[in-house]
């Protein structure tokens, strides 16, 4: 299948292959394809070699495929499973779709943003699959880049909804309808519990994460606003924490340490040296490390200066 632009205004205008910075094989997609091929070859050849009586291929799958919770799951598997494939055609179609639909996204977004998006979709797809799939289809190790690739498909359909895609190079269909059909089909196959060996909920999870990502990019979900509010709250909490020392000192103002007040009046020079020492201690180790007496002296000194 291939795709073609039929106009649709500036939003859907496709960059030229020979200008405007467009790359036929942008760097992240090229790196992902090469990495997946290399890992696939290592895994296939690993069947010949063994470590401690276990084939290298099985060791790779054990530690780097996405294992179900309680059955050997390790955090890094949320990324590493994306680079493992069970067959040549599994690898080929994932990489072909990644290149076909992803190259325009990477050229538009840039390498860093596209890589971030790809990994977020892949990890999110893995998490959703781990929690949802056992309800409908049982548990099993999961491999393949399909979850992240479905995220790329969904993003392409949202960015270029009216782009024409030619199925089998013959049948034209708009990107939004093509991807929508894949999502509905995957949802039906996943809920029906079909034992076809396909991680449908990983596909759906990747598409869902991509959908939320694009909505956040368009500010339909105010993630940036929420993050800004969270940062302001953290700054406010930190400010209150640092001001907490003054409030601690006010507590001593109620109790009024008369002995300290009298000492300051009788020998202000000594008190100044003591205050300087206390200030030095604050600069070195923070207010929280002052003794109760030092806090009282500091507060009394501030009252005397008023």
Protein Blocks (a to p, Z undefined) as FASTA:
>chain_A
ZZddeejijklpccdfkgghiafbafklmmmmmmmmmmmmmmmmmmmpceehiafklmmm
mmmmccdehiapafklmmmmmmgcfbfklmmmmmmmmmmmmmmmmmmnomklmmmmmmmm
mmmmmmmmmmmmmmmnopaddedjklmmmmmmmmmmmmmmmbccdehhlagcdfklmmmm
mmmmmmmmmmnopaehpafklmmmmmmmmmmmmmmmnomacfklmmmmmmmmmmmmmmmm
mmmmmmmmmmmmmnopaklmmmmmmmmmlmmmmmmmmmmmmmmnojklpcfklmmmmmmm
mmmmZZ
